[in-house]
C-alpha cells in the first residue's frame, strides 16, 4: 500500500467512525434504504464534504480510478497539502474556477498596495492577437512586464517585434475583469473544508454546514467571507478561532496562501445552531473597511489524529460562549 493509499484509508476510517458516533448521538444509525426498509451499513462510510454524496468507503477507495481522492486544502498551487477526502468529481471539477481566482485576486490587491513582488494579470494585444502577461511590482514607481512566452510562439514574436520597434501605438494592454465572488467562494471552500477537518460530521450534517455546502455547489456567494482578509490583525497561528466583530459572534478560520507573496486570510463561518446562522446571514463586511477582531484559541481545538468527538461543533461553540475572549 502506497503512502497516499494509506492516508486515504486512515481518513476514511477516522471520519467513518466520527459519522457513526455522531449518528448514535442523534439517536440514529448509519443506514441505507433497501426496498421499504433501512439496513445498517457495516463497512466504513464517507460523505463528501463538498457535495454531501454518500460513498461506501472501501469500494470507493479501491475503484479504478478511486471515487474518493485526497483533496489539497488550500489548493496545491497556493501551497496546500492533501488533508481531507473528497469525491473525485468535486476534486477535479467543483470550484476549479473559484480556486484559480484566489491567487490572482489577492495578488491584484497587493499590486495596487505597492507591495514589491505583487502581480497583476493582464493581456497584451498586438492587433487582434493577444497573450496572457503579468505586471510585477518592483517598487512604488517601477513595474516589470512579464510575457508568458510558452503560450503562443507566433504571438510572442509579434509582441517582441513591436517592443523592439517601439511600435507601442500598435499595442494595447487590457486587464481582465475580476469576478471577486469567485475568489470569495474559493476562500469559503477552504474554510469549509477546514471546519470539516476540525468538527467532522457534527458540522457537515447540520443546517449550518448544509448552507455552506449549498453556496459552494451553486457558486452563490452573498455572505461574509473573503473580505475578512482586511481585518487587522489576524490572529496567529493559522487555525480555528472563536471570533467577534462588534456584536457579531462566529468562528474564524485563518489560513496561509502562498501566492507570489505569502498572504494570511481569515474567513468567517457560522457558529453552532440556528441563532448563529441567522446572525451570520445578517452580518456583512463592507469592502475595504477596518474592524477590530476579538478572538480566543485553544490548541486543543485542533483535530487530533483520532476521530473528532461526535458533537465537537456544538461543544466548542458552547465552551466559547462561556469564556471571556481576548481583544486584539
N, C-alpha and C positions, 0 to 999 in steps of 0.2 A: 504494500500500500504506500503510495507516494505521500509526501508531507501535505499536499493540497487535499488529497483524498482523506487523510486522517483528520485534517482540520474541518472539512465538510461533515464528516461523521461525528466529530465531537460537538459541533454546533447543533447538528440535527438532534442528537440525543439530549443535550442540555436543554434546548428550548422545547423539545417534546415533553420532557419531564416538567418543565415550567408550565406548559399548556395543561397537562394532566392535573397538576397541583391547583392551578387557577380554576379549572373546571370543577374540581372537587370542592373548592372553597365556595363556589357559587351553587352548590348542590346539584351539579350536573356531571356529565361524563363525556369523554371524547368518543363520539359515536357517529355512524353514518346511516342514512336511511336505506334499507333494503326491503323492497316491497312496501308493506304497511307497518313495518317495524324499524326500530333503530337498533343497530347492532354495535356493540363495543368494538373499537379498533384496538387491537392488541399490539400492533407494531408501532414504531415511532411515527409521529405525525408532525408536519410542519405547515404553518400558514404563512404565506409570503407577506412580509410587512409592507409591500408596495401595492399589492392588488387584492390581498386577502383571500387568494385562492388556496385551497387545502390540498396538500400532497401527502400520499403515503410515502414515508421517508425513504426506506431502503430501496424500493424500486425507483424512486425519483433520483437517488444518487447513482444507481447502477445503470440507468438508461444510457444509451449511446446516441447523441450526447446527453449528459445528465440534465434532468429537469430542474434541479436545484444547484445553483452555482454560487461561488464566492463573490460577494459584492464589495468593491472598493468604496470606502467611505472615509473622507471625501473622495471624489473621482480620482483615479490614479494619476491623471495629468496634473492634478493640483496637490499631489503628494500624499494621497490617501493610501490606506492599507486595506487588505481584504479582511474585514472584521465581522461580516454578517452574511447570512444566506439570503438569497432572493431567487425567484424563479428565473429561468433562462430568458423568458420573454421580457420581463421587466429589466433585467440586467443589460440586455442588448438593445432594447428599443425605448422603453419608457423613460422619459426625462433626458434623452440624449441631447435634444436641442437646448434644454434649460441647463444641463451640465456644461455644455460647451460655451454658454453665455457668461458663466460666472467669472472666469479669469479675465476675459476682455473687458467686461463691465467694471470690475473692480480696478483693473489697470487704467481704464479711461478716467475714472475719478481721480486716481493718483497722478495721472499725467497733468490734469488741469490744476492739481495742487502743487505742481512744480517739483514733484519728487523724482530725484535722479534715478534713472533706470526704468521708470514707468513707461508704458507703451500705449499707443492709440492706434487701433485698427483703421485702415483706410484703403482706398483703391486709387491707383494711378492710371489714368486714361491717356492713351495716345490715339487720337481719332476715335474709332469705335471700340478699339481693343483696350482691355484693362488687365491689371494683375493685382492680387492682394499684396498689401505692403503694410509697414508699420512706421510710425514716428516714434523714436526713442528719445526720452527726455535726458539731455546731458546736464543741463543746469537751468537756471531761471531764464536765460536768454538764448540758449542753443538747443537744437534738436537734430537728430540724425534720421534721415530717411533710409529705411532698410527694405529692399525689394526681395520678395521670395523668388529666387531665380529658378527654383525647381518646378514651378507651376507650369510655365509655358515658354519654351525656348524662343519661339517666334516673337512673342510679345516682349520677352526680355531684351531681345536685340533691338526692337523698336524703341523701348524706353531708354536703353543705354545710348542709342544713337541720338535720340532727342536731347539727352543730357549733354553729350559730347558736343553737339552742335549748338547747345544753349538755345534750342528752339522751344522755349518754355511756353510760347503762345499756342503751341500745338498740344500742350499737356493740360490735363485737368486733374485735380485731386478731389475725391469725394469721400466723405466719412459716412459709412453705412449707418442707417438709423438704428439706434439701440431699441431693444424691447426689454425694458427693465423688469417687467413682470416675469420674464423667463429666468433671469438670474435670481430674482426673489424666490421663484419656485424651486430652482436648484438648491439654494441655501436652505429652504424649508425642508426639502427632501433629505439633505444631510442631517439636519437637526432631528427630523422624524426617525431616521434610522438610528441615530444615537440614543434617542428616547427609548426606542425598542430594545436597544442593546442594554440600557440601564434597567428598564422596567419589565421587559418581556410582554407577555400577553395580557397582563393586568392593565397595560396602557393600550395595546393594539385593539383589544376586543371590548373597548368602551366607546360610548358615543363620541368622546373627545378624539380618540385615536382614529375612529371611523371617519370623523370630519376631516382630519388631515389627509387621510388616505384618499378621500374623495377629491380634495383640492389638487392633490398630486396627479391622480388619474385623469381628471378632466382638464388639467392645466388652467385652473381657475383660481387666481390669487388676488384677493382683496382683503387681506388680513395682515397684521403686523409680522414682518419677517426681516428681510434683508436690510432695511433702513436702520435696524438696531446696530449695524456696524458703526454708526455715527455716535453711539453712546460713548462717553468718556468719563472715567476709564473703563475698559473691560476688565473683569476680574481675571486673575491668573491663579493657577494654571488652567489649561483647557479642561472642560468637564461640564457637569450639570450643576446649576445653581438655582436656589430659590431667590427670585428677584422681585424687586418692587420699583415701580416708576410712578411717582406721585402716589395716588391711592390705589393704583392697579397692581395686582399680585399675580405672578405667573412663574413658570420655570424658564430659565435662560440657558440655552445650550451654547457654549463657547468652543470654537474650533479654529485651527490654523490652516490657512490655504497658502500653498507655495506657488504663487504666480511669479512673474519676473522679480517681484519683491515678496517678502513674507507678510501676510496680512492676517490679522485675527478678526474673526467675525462672531457676532452674537445674534442668536435667533430666538425669539420668544415662542414657546409652545404652551398650550393651556394647562393649568393645574388640574387636579382631580375634581370630577363632579360637574353637574350641570351649571351650578352657580359660577364656577371658574370659567367654563366655556362661554357662558353669557357675557361675563366681563371681558373675556378675550375678544369676543366679536365686537364689543362696543369700542374697544380701545384702538386708536390709530395713531401711529407716529407721524408727525409732519416731517416731510423730507427736508433734510438739511438742518433740522432743529437739534438742539443740545439738551440732554437730560442728565440728571443725577440718578445713578442706579444704586439701590440698596441690595445687598446680596449676602447670602451665607452659604458656606460649603463645608461639608464633612467628607473627608476622604473615603469614609466607609460607604458613601452613597454609590461609589463606582461599582460596576458589575464585577463580582468575583468570578473565579474560574468554575464555580459551581453554579447550578441554575439559579436565576433570580428568584427571590421569595414570591409566593403566589400573589400577594397583594402589595408589592413594593410601591406601586404608583400611589395608591390611596394612603398607605402607611407613611410614606415620605412627605406627602402633602400635609397630613395632619401633624406630623412631627415639626415641620417648618412653621406651621401656624402657631404652635405653642411657644416658639422661641423668639427672642429679640434678634433682629437681623442687624448686621453691621452696616453703617452708612459709609459710602466711598464716593 
